[in-house]
Amino acid sequence: MNKVDDEVYRKRWIILFTVLSFTFMATLDGSIVNVALPDMSSKLNVSMAGIEWVVTGFLMTISATILIFGRFGDIKGKTRIFRYGIVLFTIGSLLCGLTHSLIFLIAARTIQGIGAGAAMANSQGIITQVFPVNERGSALGILGTFVALGAMAGPPLGGVIVSAVGWEYIFLINVPIGIAAFIMTIKVFPKAESVVHEKFDSKGAVFFMLAVILFMGAFIQGQSMGYDNVIMISCFVISIISFVLFIIVESKVDIPLLQLKIFNNSLFSIGIVCGFLAFVALSAFNIIIPFYFQDSMKLSPALTGLFMMVSPIVLSISAPLSGHLSDRVGSEIITLIGLTFMALGLFLISSLNQKSSLIMVTFYIVIMSAGNGMFQAPNNSLIMSTVPKHRLGIAGSVNALIRNVGMVIGTAVATLLLYNRMSHKIGYRVIDYIKGRDDIFIYGMRYVYIFAGVMCLLGILITGLRLYNSRINNNNKDSIKKLQDKVG
């Protein structure tokens, strides 16, 4: 280990803390706004349909740019792009807190999203770069914890901030944290890697952004406009065409935005698919559970926030432990166990009703959250350990992209399924909670959590087959080696 490597190695935990701080802040901003939307809608004098683009625009921007910034990280250096991301996110946060116009607020959130995409795309690559193999699972496990904590702590924390000082401060609070993180990247991060003189795949980038923005925009907007709307149908068609063109371009250019060969590695591909399924399930859980607590269980907002903190607390314990364990016994078996507990917890939650005891509800959430924590850390470690060092940026960005797409799709499918089943039960179209008919909501909620549990079961099946094939291959290799030893 040379002098530079040794210095980076000694500062690795400080580097991790800096990455964690920004990661928590960026993922928090994806969910903290939800609780402030009614207040923002009133203060800015706009409709709820309009104000929802404050959330949608942020997530869409991250998803559309994260793959591009992962490639930039491999070309220009992961530290350099991560640092630029912090700057843009902090500027966007400041502008969000100062604006009193919806158009300006959405524009500022877009700047935030670009910054978050740049940093998220390279955070896992930086951690993989500075931590040795025997500590990597623990480090990525802690990162996974902060991602989940940011997503889950948003609603209760946002409620406190909005009630105490106003919605502007859910953005302004990011500014001092962003400045501190930027200073740390200058002082302790690895020096920006030398620029790799490779051509950037601009054509692929355009097709990819078109595909993501049109698909996600139509998927979300279709809930209010209807999926049979001509505009929505056109967006889906153009999105599919753009994605096909993206794949064609990527298969032909010398240095593509996304090297499709990366998916030839079954460990990487299966890890990505399982991660997507887990985040679909997790988002479905997150979007429905607050309504269950407040409307069905009749809990106050304060008590709802308290019970919603159960999941982040459990995650903060289980994820680092599972990451540490995966460094010693391997990631595959831990991911399988984690998905099993996650599925069990979600199926148990689907059995709840308005008369269930809070102790039982809490116990079921603990099971689900412990499983989620056990899954995320080893799965991240598995994904990032399957690619060479010069592809860490793009691997991390693909992983983060799948996470964000899974969150958007999980949220949209959960609300669609909930209202569809509620409408079926009551006999007419429903798009909101029906006061005095808790049974209708419980009926719809049950289907949502069964759907979420099935997503985890698919992950279990895929992971189980991978583990079985891996052991068969290892046994065959051992048999061949023993036979060679006897012959020799």
N, C-alpha and C positions, 0 to 999 in steps of 0.2 A: 504494500500500500504506500503510494507516494505521499509527499507532504500535503498536496491539495486534498487528496482523498482522505487522508488521516484527519485533516481539519474539518472536512465535511462530516466525517463519521462522528467526530466528537460533538458536533452541533446538531446531529440528526434529530434529537428530541425537541430542540428549539424550532427547527425547521418544521417538524410535524405539528407543533403547537400553532405555528403561524398558519399553516395550511388548514388546520382544523378551525381556527378562528374565522377565516374567510369562508370556508365551506359551510360552517354553521350559519353564518350571516346570509350567504347567498341562498341556501335552501330554505332558511327561515322566511325570506322575502317571497318565496313562492306560495306560502300558506298563511303568513301573518296578515296579509291584506284581506283575506276572506271575511274575517270578523269585522273589519272596518268598512266594508262595502256599503252597508245601509247608511252609515254616517257620512261617508264620502259622497254618496248619491244625493243626500239631502243638502250638504254644504255646497256642492258644485252645481246643484239644481239640474241633474241629469237623471235619466231613467236607469233602472237596475240592469236592463239589457245593455245599455251603453257602458256603465261603470264596470261590468264584468270583463270588458276588454283590458282593463288594468291588470287583471290576473292572466287572462289568455295571452295577451301580447307578450308578457314577460316569458311565459313558458314556451311559446312558439318561437321566440327569438333565440332562446337557449338551444332548443332542439334543432333549429335551422342552421345555427352557426357552430355548434360544438364540434362537429366532425371537421369542419374547415380549420378551426383553431388547433385541433389535435394534429393536423397535418402541418400547420405553421409551426407548432411546437417541435416537430421532428426536423423541420428545415431551419428555423431561426433560433431554436433553443427553448426548452420548456420553461426555464426560469424567466427568460425575457417575456414570453407571451403571458405567463402567469402574472407577472408584474404589470404589464399593460392592462390586463383584465381587472386588476384591483383598482387601477387609476380610473378606468371607464365606469366601473361599478360605483365607485365613491362619488364621482361627478354626477352620475345619473341619480344617485340617492339624494344628493344635495338639491338637484333640480326638482325632483319629485316633492320634496318637502317645502319648496318655495312657490310652487305653482298653484294657481286657482282656476285653471282651465283644463277641461277633460282632454282636449287634443294635445296640449302641452304635456299633460301628465302621462298620456300614453306614449308620447315621443320620448319622455324622460325614462319611462319604464323600458322602452326598447334599448336605450343606451345602457341601462342597468343590465338587461338581458344579454347584450353583446359582451359586456365585461364579465358577467357570471359565466357565460359560455367559454370565454377565453381561459378563465382560471380553472373552471371545473374540468375542462378538456385535458389539463396538464397536471392536476393535483395528484392523481394516482401515479402518473409517470414519475413525478418528482420523488414521491415517497418510495417507489420501487427502486429508483436510482440511488437514493442515499442510505437505504437500509439493507443490511446483509440478508441473505436468504433465510437464516434462522430466526430473524426478527420481523420479517416482512409481513407475515400473516397477522401478527399482533398489531403492527402499525396500520395496516389496511383495515383491520377489524375496528380499531379506534376511529378511523376515518368513516367507516360505514355507520358506526354509532352516531357520529355527529351529523351525518346526512339524515338519518332517521330522526334524530333529536330535533334538528332544524325543521323538518317537515311536520313533526307532531307537536312541537312546543309552540308553533306559530299561533294557532287559535287562542289558547289561554293567555299567552304573553301579549298578543295583540289586543285582547279585550282589556287587559290591565292598562296598557299604554293609552288606548283610545279613551278609556274612562277617566284616566288621570290628567292627560295633557293634550289630547287631540290626535287625529289620524296622521297629521304631518310628521309626528315624531317617530312613527314606525319606520320612516325613511331616514330622518335626520340622525337617528341613533347609529346608523351605519357609518356616518362620516368619520368620527374619531377612531372607530375600529378599523376602517379602511386605511386611514393615514398611518396608524400604528403598524398595520400589516405591511404596508408599502415600505416603511422604514426598515422593518425586519428583513424583507426580501433583499434589500441592499446590503445589510450588515452581515447576515448569516447564511443566506442561500448560496448554493454552488454558483460559481461565476458562470455567466451566460455562455453556453457552449458555442463553439465556432459555427458560423453559418455554413450549412450544407448547400452547395450550389446545384440544386435540383429545381427543375421547372415545376411551377405550381399548376395544378389541373383546374384552370378557371372554368372551362366548359362543364366539367363534372360538377363543380361547385354550384354553378347556376342551376343546373337540372336538379341537384339535390335540394337546394333551398326552395325551388318551386314545388317540388314534390311534397316536402314536409309542411310548408306554410299552407298550401292549398288543401292538403289532406286534413291537417289538424284544424284549420279554420272552418272547413265544411263540417267536420265531425262534431265540433262544438256548436257552431252556429245552427246546424241542422236540428238541434234539440228544440229551438224556438221557432225556426222558419219551416221545419219539416224536411225530411230527407227526400221527399218527392218534388221539392222545389227545383225549378229548372236551373237556377244559379248553383244550388248545392250539387246537383247531378253533374253540371259542367265542371265544377271545381274538382270533384272526385275523378272524372274522366281525364282532365288535364294533368292531375296529380299522378295518376297511374301511368299515363304516357311519359311524363317527365321522369318517373322512376325507372321505367324500362329503358329510356334513352340514357339515363345515368349509368345503369348497369352495362349497357353496350359500350359507352365511352370508357368506363373503367376497365373493361376487358380488352380494350384496344390500345390505349395510350401507354407509353413506356413507363411513366411514373404517375400512377393514378392518385386521386384524392384518397380513395380507399382501396387498398390492395386486397382484392377478393380472395387471394390465396390465404389470407389470415384466417379465413373460415374453414380452410382445409383441415386445420387442427381441431379435432373433435372436442377436446377439452375446452378450448376457447369458445367454440360455437355453442356447445351444450351449456356452458356457464352463462353465456349471454342470453340464451333462450330462457333458462331457469330464472335468471335475474329479472327478465321482463315479466314472466308469469308472477313472480313474487311481488313486484311493485304494482301490477294490476290488482292483485288481491289486497295488498296493503292500502292502496288508494280507495278501493271500494269500502274497506273497513273505516277509514278515516272520514269519508264524506257522509256516512250514514249515522255513525255512533253518536254525534252531538245531538241529532234530532231525537234519537231514542232516549237519551238522558233527559233532555229538556221537555219534550212533548209527550213522550209515553210514560216516563218515570216521574215526571213533574218536578225535576230538580231545578234549583236556581242556576243562573249562569255561573255563579261563583263555584257551586258544588260540581257543576258539569266540568268546569275547567280543572278542578281538583282531580276528578276521576279520569279525565283525559291525560293527566300527567302520569298515570300508572304505567302506560305503555312506554313512554320515553325513559322512565326510571328503570324499568326492567331491561330495556334495550341497553342502557348505559352500563349495566352489569354483565349481561349475557354476551354481548358482542365482543368486548375485549377478551373475555375468558375463552370464547370459542376461537378467536384469532390466535391466542396463545396456544390453545390445544391443537389447532390445525398445524402449527409449526412442528409439532412433535409426532402426531399420529396420522397426518395427512388431511387434506381438505375434503376429499370426496365423501368419506363416511360421515363427517360432521355436517356437510350440506344436506345429506340425506336425512339425518336425524332432525335437523332444523326444520326442513320442509314438512316432515311428518308431524312435529309438534304444532307448526303453523296451521296445517290443514285441520288437525284435531281441534285446536282452539276455535277456528272459524266455524266448523260444523257444530261445536257446542254453543257458540254464540247464536247460530241460526235457530236454536231451540228456545231462545229467551222470549219472554212476553212481558206485558206491562205489570205483571204481578211477581216477576222474578225478584229474588232477594239481591241486594247490592253486593253482598259477600260472594254470591254465586257469579254475578256479572264480573266482578273484579277478578275472581279466580280464573274464569274463562279467558279474560283479556291477558292475564299474566301468562297463561299457557301459550296463547298466540304470539305474544310479544317476545317471550323467551325463545320460541322457535324462530321468529324473524331475526333476532339477534344472533342465534346460532348459525343461521344460514348466510347472512350478508357478509360477514368477515371472511370465512373460508372461501366463499364463492368469488369475492373480489381478488383474493390472493391467488386462487386457481386461474382466473382470467389473466391477470397481469404477469403470472409466472410462465405463461405459455408462449410469450412473444419475445423476440430478441430486443436488446437494449435500444436500438435505433428505431424501433416501432412502438415504444412505450406510449408516446404521445397519442398516436392514432388508436391504440388499444384502449387507453383510458377514456378517450373521447367517445368511442363506440359504446363503451360500458355506461358512461354518463348519459349518452343519447338515449340508449334503451331504457334507462331509469326514468328519464323525463317523459318519453313517449308512453311508457307503462303507466306513469302517474296520470297523464291526461286521459288515456283510454280507459283506465280503471275508474276514474271519476265519472267520465261520460257514460260508460256502460252501466255503472251502478245506479245512476239517477234515471237513466232510460228504463232499466229493468224494474226499478222500484215503482215508478209511476205507471208503467205498463201493467204490472201485476195488481197495483192498487186500482187501476181503472177496470181491469178484468173483474176484480172482486166486487166492486161497488156498482158496476154496470154503466158507467159513463166516464168520459175523459177526466183524469185527475193530474194536476201539475203542482200540487202543494199538499201540505199536511191538512187533513180534514179534522177540524176541532170536534171533539166528542166521539170520534170514531178511531180510537187507538188501535182497534183490532184490524182496521184496514191497513194502517202503516205496518203493523207487526207482520201481517200477511206478506206484504211486499218486501219487507226487510229480510224475512226468512229466505226468500229466493236470492236476494243479493248475496247473503253470506254463504249460501250453498254454492252459488256461482264462484265466489272467492275461494271456497274450499276446494272446488273442482280444479281451479287454476293451479293450486298447490299440489293436488294429486297428479296432474300432468307433469309437474316438475319432479315429483317423486318417481314416477314411472321412467322418465328420461334419465334421471340421475341413477336410479337403480340399474337400468340397462347398461349405462356407462360403467358403473362400478363392477357389474357382473362380467362384462367383456374385458375390463382391465385385469380382473383377477384370473380369467381364463387365459389371457395372453401371458401374464406373469407365470402361471403354472406351466404353460407350454414352453416358455423360455427356460424355466428351471429344469424341466424334463429333458430338453435338448442339451442343456449344459451338463447334466448328470450323465447322459448317454455319451457325450463327447469325452467327459472325464474317464469313463469306463473304457472307451475305445482307446483313448490316449494312454 
